[in-house]
Amino acid sequence: MATLSYGPVTLQIVKTLEFSAEPVSTEDQVDYVVTRNVVTVQAVFSPAATVIPNNPGDPPPINLGVSVANLQDVLMRPRQQLTYRIGNDIALAAPNPNGGGLSTNPPKTDARWGPRPLFARVLSVIGDKTAIVTFSVECWTAKGSNIILSNRWTMRQSLDEDFYTTITYQGRTKFRSSLLAVGSFGNVGPQPDQFRSVLLPTVPDTFQRRALDVQITEDGLEMAWEVRDEEQSLSLGQNSPATRLEGLITAGSEIGLKDAIQAVKGFAADQSRIALWGLAPGFAWLNGTPFPGAVLHSIIPAVKASAIIRVWGRPLAFRSDLLALAVGVALDRLSPGGQGLLGVGGTLPTSAYLTYSVEEKFVELRLEVFTSAGAIVSATFDMLNFSARVKLDGNISGVPQAPLSPALLENQGQAPVPDNSGGMRGDYLGLVIAAMLGIPGTPPPMPPTSAFGPDLPSQ
């Protein structure tokens, strides 16, 4: 004989009309998520069989009219304990009182905020003691103890005109409500968006996360998310306070050839006048400068170098850190030899200006420098040798005088990403991710991961 218990009511004399199980899969029909169970029974209401109290814990009334009147108020309440037995064996229980997953408390719901009553109908009333009723209830069950039931996503890649790649992920994650319910993990249960760090794809090397959009459904059991990662020519590091860095480096040299020609012409004219007056030739002045010095001064190139570095930061970044990064990058680019400020290959700043935004985390550094003696010599004999005056390629250290690391090449490393582990409803409560995702058999699919790249240090 079968019996069905729901909340405080136990239907003892029952005829099972339906006991079904239907698998519920993801939209692409790939992942099994939960099983929808429906139990429909026909029961006898009588003082000797089944009566319904006014409230849980009240003594059962012996009046059939009172018992039937309590059908809607008692049996129609969702999320009560459902137990369906065939003989002494439990064929269905939801919530499963012995399956709390990681919880030390029994779950308060099934896998989808159920069980949920479908209907209760009185088919006939026999005298004033007996009635025949039909009761139907549905619930959702899932195997294992995992919170995340499914995580499916699509990926799209596109190239721009410079062959930089943009990757867009769109995904949907489904959760088990029994382990999200308040009290399942103590006094407070976790929220779906607290699992972003294990659900969202990690940023590939040389990419930066440019967009993140997360939406939680009203029932809190599904999270739709979309991220867009764009390939960068310069990666700043996973924990860098900066989110963007732009810069312009200018280096050039100029020879006063016109002034040198004028000096020669002026010297020739002076020699003619000196000879005409009978004075001693061979020594003349040009604008207060001895003639050999004027010519020499004109043919020595004027070598110049400057940098404009703009840095944008995270909402909580300090402008001083952004400025230190800008200074380090500027001096790094303007010191091709990597030596001290006054050494060979080094630089000596001649002017420096800082511009920053009051309302935004943005700084701009304008820096002009004296180049080294080696750069002047190089410009004298090879004006197009810009590599001797500024650093064109290679890694950016970000800190002046810091040793250069091969791991910080411009096209390597982890680009900045937003902190996505907290979400909109607080921090993660110390739950063990591996245990949450650990289910018998095949675990839910996870996006591919990549190792974190090195950080670009600040000054």
C-alpha positions as CSV (number, residue, x, y, z in Angstrom):
1,M,0.0,0.0,0.0
2,A,1.2,3.5,-0.8
3,T,1.1,6.5,1.4
4,L,1.8,10.2,0.7
5,S,2.9,12.7,3.3
6,Y,2.9,16.4,2.6
7,G,3.6,18.8,5.5
8,P,1.5,17.8,8.5
9,V,-0.9,15.6,6.4
10,T,-0.4,11.9,5.7
11,L,-2.8,10.4,3.1
12,Q,-3.0,6.7,4.1
13,I,-5.7,5.1,2.0
14,V,-4.5,6.2,-1.4
15,K,-4.7,5.1,-5.0
16,T,-1.7,6.3,-7.1
17,L,-2.9,7.9,-10.3
18,E,0.5,9.2,-11.5
19,F,4.1,8.8,-10.4
20,S,6.3,10.3,-13.1
21,A,9.8,11.6,-13.6
22,E,10.8,13.9,-16.4
23,P,14.4,15.0,-17.1
24,V,15.0,18.7,-17.4
25,S,18.0,19.6,-19.6
26,T,19.7,22.9,-20.6
27,E,18.4,24.8,-23.6
28,D,20.8,23.0,-25.9
29,Q,19.7,19.6,-24.5
30,V,23.3,18.8,-23.6
31,D,23.4,18.9,-19.8
32,Y,21.0,17.2,-17.5
33,V,20.0,19.7,-14.8
34,V,17.2,18.3,-12.6
35,T,14.3,15.8,-12.7
36,R,10.7,17.0,-12.4
37,N,8.7,14.5,-10.4
38,V,4.9,14.5,-10.3
39,V,2.8,12.5,-7.8
40,T,-1.0,12.4,-8.1
41,V,-3.0,10.3,-5.7
42,Q,-6.6,9.7,-4.9
43,A,-7.3,9.5,-1.2
44,V,-10.1,8.8,1.3
45,F,-10.9,11.4,3.9
46,S,-12.5,10.0,7.0
47,P,-11.9,10.0,10.7
48,A,-10.5,6.5,10.3
49,A,-8.2,7.4,7.4
50,T,-7.2,11.0,6.8
51,V,-8.1,14.3,8.4
52,I,-6.4,17.7,8.1
53,P,-5.8,19.9,11.1
54,N,-6.4,23.7,11.0
55,N,-2.7,24.4,11.6
56,P,0.4,22.2,11.9
57,G,0.5,20.8,15.4
58,D,-3.2,21.2,16.1
59,P,-5.3,18.0,17.0
60,P,-7.0,16.6,14.0
61,P,-10.8,17.5,13.8
62,I,-13.3,14.6,13.5
63,N,-15.6,16.7,11.4
64,L,-15.3,16.1,7.7
65,G,-16.4,19.6,6.7
66,V,-13.7,21.2,8.7
67,S,-11.1,18.8,7.3
68,V,-12.1,19.4,3.7
69,A,-12.2,23.2,4.3
70,N,-8.6,23.1,5.4
71,L,-7.4,21.5,2.1
72,Q,-6.6,24.8,0.4
73,D,-4.9,26.3,3.4
74,V,-2.8,23.3,4.4
75,L,-2.1,21.3,1.3
76,M,-1.6,24.3,-1.0
77,R,1.4,25.6,0.9
78,P,4.6,25.2,-1.2
79,R,7.9,23.9,0.1
80,Q,6.7,21.5,2.7
81,Q,8.3,18.1,3.2
82,L,7.0,15.6,0.7
83,T,7.5,11.9,1.2
84,Y,5.9,9.2,-1.0
85,R,6.2,5.6,0.2
86,I,5.4,2.3,-1.4
87,G,5.1,-0.1,1.5
88,N,7.9,0.7,3.8
89,D,10.2,2.0,1.1
90,I,10.6,5.7,0.3
91,A,10.2,6.2,-3.4
92,L,10.4,10.0,-3.4
93,A,11.5,12.5,-0.7
94,A,11.8,16.2,-1.3
95,P,13.6,18.0,0.2
96,N,15.8,15.0,0.9
97,P,16.1,15.1,4.7
98,N,19.3,13.1,4.5
99,G,20.9,15.1,1.6
100,G,22.1,18.5,2.8
101,G,25.1,18.5,0.5
102,L,27.8,20.7,2.2
103,S,25.2,21.8,4.7
104,T,25.1,20.7,8.3
105,N,21.3,21.5,8.3
106,P,18.6,19.7,6.3
107,P,17.7,21.6,3.1
108,K,14.6,23.7,3.2
109,T,13.6,23.3,-0.5
110,D,14.1,20.9,-3.3
111,A,16.3,21.7,-6.3
112,R,13.9,24.4,-7.7
113,W,12.2,26.1,-4.7
114,G,9.7,23.3,-4.4
115,P,7.9,21.1,-3.7
116,R,4.9,22.9,-5.3
117,P,1.3,21.6,-5.0
118,L,-0.6,21.5,-8.3
119,F,-4.2,20.9,-7.2
120,A,-6.4,19.4,-4.6
121,R,-9.9,18.4,-5.7
122,V,-12.9,16.9,-3.8
123,L,-14.4,14.3,-6.2
124,S,-17.2,13.2,-4.0
125,V,-18.6,13.4,-0.5
126,I,-20.1,10.3,1.0
127,G,-22.3,11.1,4.0
128,D,-20.8,13.4,6.5
129,K,-17.8,11.4,7.4
130,T,-16.1,10.4,4.1
131,A,-14.8,12.2,1.0
132,I,-12.8,11.2,-2.0
133,V,-10.2,13.7,-3.0
134,T,-7.4,13.9,-5.6
135,F,-4.1,15.6,-4.7
136,S,-1.2,16.4,-7.0
137,V,2.2,17.8,-6.2
138,E,5.4,18.3,-8.2
139,C,9.1,18.5,-7.1
140,W,12.5,18.7,-8.6
141,T,15.4,16.5,-7.6
142,A,19.1,16.4,-8.6
143,K,21.8,13.9,-7.9
144,G,24.9,14.7,-6.0
145,S,25.6,17.6,-3.7
146,N,26.7,20.2,-6.2
147,I,25.3,23.8,-6.1
148,I,26.1,24.5,-9.8
149,L,23.9,22.2,-11.9
150,S,25.0,23.5,-15.3
151,N,27.2,26.1,-16.9
152,R,26.9,26.4,-20.6
153,W,28.4,29.1,-22.8
154,T,29.2,30.2,-26.3
155,M,32.4,31.8,-27.6
156,R,32.8,34.2,-30.5
157,Q,36.1,35.6,-31.9
158,S,36.7,38.5,-34.3
159,L,39.7,40.3,-35.8
160,D,40.1,44.0,-36.3
161,E,42.1,45.6,-39.1
162,D,45.4,45.2,-37.1
163,F,44.7,41.5,-36.5
164,Y,44.0,42.0,-32.8
165,T,41.5,39.5,-31.5
166,T,38.3,40.1,-29.5
167,I,36.7,37.2,-27.7
168,T,33.1,37.4,-26.5
169,Y,31.6,34.7,-24.1
170,Q,27.9,34.4,-23.5
171,G,26.8,31.9,-20.8
172,R,24.0,30.7,-18.6
173,T,24.5,29.0,-15.2
174,K,21.9,27.1,-13.3
175,F,21.9,26.5,-9.5
176,R,20.3,24.2,-7.0
177,S,18.0,26.1,-4.7
178,S,18.3,23.7,-1.8
179,L,21.9,24.7,-1.2
180,L,21.2,28.4,-1.9
181,A,18.4,28.7,0.6
182,V,19.1,30.7,3.8
183,G,20.4,28.4,6.5
184,S,21.9,25.8,4.2
185,F,25.4,27.0,5.0
186,G,24.8,28.3,8.4
187,N,22.8,31.5,9.0
188,V,23.3,32.9,5.5
189,G,23.3,31.1,2.2
190,P,25.5,32.0,-0.8
191,Q,24.2,33.9,-3.8
192,P,24.7,33.0,-7.5
193,D,26.9,35.9,-8.4
194,Q,29.3,34.9,-5.6
195,F,30.5,32.2,-7.9
196,R,31.7,34.4,-10.6
197,S,35.4,33.6,-10.0
198,V,34.8,29.9,-10.9
199,L,32.1,30.4,-13.6
200,L,33.5,33.2,-15.8
201,P,36.3,32.4,-18.2
202,T,39.7,33.6,-17.1
203,V,41.3,36.3,-19.1
204,P,43.7,34.8,-21.7
205,D,47.3,36.0,-21.7
206,T,47.8,39.3,-23.6
207,F,44.0,40.1,-23.3
208,Q,42.1,42.6,-21.2
209,R,38.5,42.3,-19.9
210,R,36.7,45.3,-21.4
211,A,33.1,44.4,-20.6
212,L,31.3,42.3,-18.0
213,D,27.5,41.9,-17.8
214,V,25.8,39.7,-15.3
215,Q,22.0,39.2,-14.8
216,I,20.4,37.1,-12.1
217,T,16.8,35.8,-12.7
218,E,14.1,36.6,-10.3
219,D,14.0,33.2,-8.7
220,G,17.8,33.4,-8.2
221,L,18.4,30.0,-9.8
222,E,20.0,31.2,-13.1
223,M,22.7,33.6,-14.0
224,A,23.1,34.9,-17.5
225,W,26.5,36.4,-18.1
226,E,28.6,37.9,-21.0
227,V,32.2,39.0,-21.0
228,R,34.3,40.6,-23.7
229,D,38.1,40.2,-23.8
230,E,40.2,42.3,-26.2
231,E,43.8,41.5,-27.1
232,Q,46.3,44.2,-26.1
233,S,49.8,45.1,-27.3
234,L,50.8,45.9,-23.7
235,S,49.7,44.0,-20.6
236,L,50.0,45.6,-17.2
237,G,49.6,42.7,-14.9
238,Q,46.7,41.0,-13.0
239,N,47.0,43.2,-9.9
240,S,48.0,46.4,-11.6
241,P,46.2,49.5,-10.3
242,A,46.1,50.8,-13.9
243,T,43.5,49.7,-16.4
244,R,44.8,51.5,-19.4
245,L,48.1,53.0,-20.4
246,E,48.8,55.2,-23.5
247,G,51.9,57.1,-24.4
248,L,53.8,59.0,-27.0
249,I,57.6,59.1,-27.2
250,T,59.3,61.7,-29.3
251,A,63.0,61.7,-30.1
252,G,64.8,63.8,-32.7
253,S,68.0,65.7,-33.6
254,E,68.7,68.8,-35.6
255,I,71.8,70.3,-37.1
256,G,72.1,74.1,-37.7
257,L,73.5,73.8,-41.2
258,K,72.1,77.1,-42.2
259,D,73.8,78.8,-39.3
260,A,77.1,77.1,-40.3
261,I,76.9,78.4,-43.8
262,Q,76.2,81.9,-42.6
263,A,79.2,81.7,-40.3
264,V,81.5,80.8,-43.1
265,K,80.2,83.7,-45.3
266,G,80.6,86.1,-42.4
267,F,84.1,84.9,-41.7
268,A,85.1,85.5,-45.4
269,A,83.7,89.0,-45.4
270,D,85.5,89.8,-42.1
271,Q,88.8,88.5,-43.5
272,S,88.4,90.8,-46.5
273,R,87.8,93.9,-44.4
274,I,90.7,93.0,-42.1
275,A,93.1,92.7,-45.0
276,L,91.8,95.9,-46.4
277,W,92.7,97.8,-43.2
278,G,96.1,96.1,-43.0
279,L,95.3,94.3,-39.8
280,A,96.5,90.8,-38.9
281,P,94.2,88.3,-40.5
282,G,93.4,84.8,-39.2
283,F,91.4,85.6,-36.1
284,A,87.8,86.9,-36.3
285,W,84.7,86.9,-34.2
286,L,81.2,86.1,-35.2
287,N,78.5,87.7,-33.0
288,G,80.8,87.6,-30.0
289,T,81.9,84.0,-30.6
290,P,85.3,82.9,-32.0
291,F,84.8,81.8,-35.6
292,P,85.9,78.1,-35.1
293,G,83.6,77.8,-32.1
294,A,80.6,79.2,-34.0
295,V,81.0,76.7,-36.8
296,L,81.6,73.8,-34.4
297,H,78.5,74.8,-32.4
298,S,76.4,74.9,-35.6
299,I,77.4,71.4,-36.8
300,I,76.8,69.6,-33.4
301,P,73.3,68.3,-33.5
302,A,70.7,69.3,-31.0
303,V,69.3,66.1,-29.6
304,K,65.8,66.1,-27.9
305,A,63.6,63.5,-26.3
306,S,60.3,63.7,-24.6
307,A,57.4,61.5,-23.4
308,I,53.7,61.9,-22.8
309,I,52.3,59.1,-20.7
310,R,48.6,58.8,-19.8
311,V,47.4,56.2,-17.2
312,W,43.8,55.3,-16.2
313,G,43.2,53.5,-13.0
314,R,40.6,51.3,-11.2
315,P,37.9,53.1,-9.0
316,L,39.9,52.5,-5.8
317,A,43.4,53.1,-7.3
318,F,45.6,55.9,-5.9
319,R,46.8,58.6,-8.3
320,S,50.2,58.4,-6.8
321,D,50.5,54.8,-7.9
322,L,49.4,55.7,-11.4
323,L,51.9,58.5,-11.5
324,A,54.7,56.2,-10.3
325,L,53.8,53.9,-13.2
326,A,53.8,56.7,-15.7
327,V,57.2,58.0,-14.5
328,G,58.7,54.5,-14.6
329,V,57.4,53.8,-18.1
330,A,58.6,57.2,-19.4
331,L,62.1,56.9,-18.0
332,D,62.3,53.3,-19.2
333,R,61.5,54.3,-22.8
334,L,63.8,57.3,-22.7
335,S,66.8,55.3,-21.4
336,P,67.7,52.8,-24.1
337,G,70.9,51.8,-22.3
338,G,69.2,51.2,-19.0
339,Q,71.9,53.1,-17.1
340,G,71.7,55.7,-14.4
341,L,70.3,59.1,-15.1
342,L,73.7,60.7,-15.7
343,G,75.4,57.6,-17.1
344,V,75.9,56.4,-20.7
345,G,72.5,55.7,-22.2
346,G,70.7,57.5,-19.3
347,T,68.6,60.6,-19.2
348,L,68.4,63.8,-17.2
349,P,64.9,65.4,-16.9
350,T,64.8,69.1,-17.9
351,S,61.0,69.6,-17.5
352,A,58.2,67.7,-16.1
353,Y,54.5,68.4,-15.9
354,L,51.6,66.5,-14.3
355,T,48.0,66.7,-15.4
356,Y,45.3,64.7,-13.6
357,S,41.5,64.6,-13.5
358,V,39.8,65.6,-10.3
359,E,36.8,63.3,-10.8
360,E,38.4,60.4,-12.6
361,K,41.3,58.2,-11.9
362,F,43.5,59.6,-14.7
363,V,47.0,61.1,-14.8
364,E,49.1,62.5,-17.6
365,L,52.8,63.0,-17.4
366,R,54.8,65.2,-19.8
367,L,58.5,64.8,-19.5
368,E,61.4,66.3,-21.4
369,V,65.0,65.0,-20.9
370,F,68.6,65.7,-21.8
371,T,70.0,62.8,-23.7
372,S,73.3,61.2,-22.9
373,A,76.6,61.9,-24.6
374,G,76.4,58.6,-26.4
375,A,73.1,59.7,-28.0
376,I,74.7,63.0,-29.2
377,V,77.6,61.2,-30.8
378,S,75.2,58.7,-32.4
379,A,73.0,61.6,-33.8
380,T,76.1,63.3,-35.2
381,F,77.2,60.4,-37.4
382,D,73.8,58.6,-37.9
383,M,70.8,60.9,-37.4
384,L,68.3,58.1,-38.2
385,N,69.6,55.8,-35.4
386,F,66.7,56.4,-33.0
387,S,67.4,53.2,-31.1
388,A,70.4,54.9,-29.5
389,R,68.1,57.7,-28.1
390,V,64.9,55.8,-27.1
391,K,63.9,52.3,-26.4
392,L,61.7,51.1,-29.3
393,D,60.9,47.5,-28.5
394,G,61.4,45.0,-25.7
395,N,59.9,44.9,-22.2
396,I,58.6,47.8,-20.1
397,S,59.8,47.6,-16.6
398,G,57.7,50.4,-15.2
399,V,60.3,51.2,-12.5
400,P,63.4,53.2,-13.3
401,Q,66.7,51.4,-12.7
402,A,64.8,48.1,-12.2
403,P,66.3,45.0,-13.8
404,L,64.4,44.0,-16.9
405,S,62.5,40.7,-16.8
406,P,62.0,38.6,-19.9
407,A,58.6,37.6,-18.6
408,L,57.4,41.2,-19.0
409,L,57.6,41.3,-22.8
410,E,55.0,43.6,-24.4
411,N,52.9,40.8,-25.8
412,Q,52.9,38.6,-22.7
413,G,51.4,38.7,-19.2
414,Q,47.9,39.0,-17.7
415,A,45.9,42.1,-18.4
416,P,43.9,43.8,-15.7
417,V,40.5,42.3,-14.9
418,P,37.7,43.4,-12.6
419,D,37.3,41.8,-9.2
420,N,34.5,39.4,-10.1
421,S,34.5,37.1,-7.0
422,G,32.3,39.2,-4.8
423,G,29.4,40.1,-7.0
424,M,26.5,42.4,-6.1
425,R,25.5,40.8,-2.8
426,G,28.6,40.6,-0.7
427,D,31.8,38.5,-0.4
428,Y,32.1,34.8,-0.7
429,L,31.6,33.1,2.7
430,G,34.6,30.8,2.7
431,L,32.9,27.8,1.1
432,V,35.0,25.2,-0.6
433,I,34.7,25.6,-4.4
434,A,36.0,22.1,-5.1
435,A,33.3,20.5,-2.9
436,M,30.6,22.6,-4.4
437,L,31.5,21.5,-7.9
438,G,32.2,17.9,-6.9
439,I,29.4,15.7,-8.2
440,P,29.5,12.0,-8.9
441,G,30.3,11.2,-12.5
442,T,30.9,14.1,-14.9
443,P,31.3,17.6,-13.3
444,P,29.6,20.6,-14.9
445,P,31.6,22.0,-17.8
446,M,34.0,24.8,-16.9
447,P,35.5,27.5,-19.1
448,P,39.2,27.0,-20.0
449,T,41.7,28.5,-17.6
450,S,45.1,30.0,-18.1
451,A,48.0,30.8,-15.8
452,F,48.3,34.3,-14.4
453,G,51.0,36.4,-16.0
454,P,53.4,38.6,-14.0
455,D,52.5,42.0,-12.7
456,L,54.0,45.2,-13.9
457,P,55.4,46.7,-10.7
458,S,54.9,50.3,-9.7
459,Q,57.6,52.7,-8.4
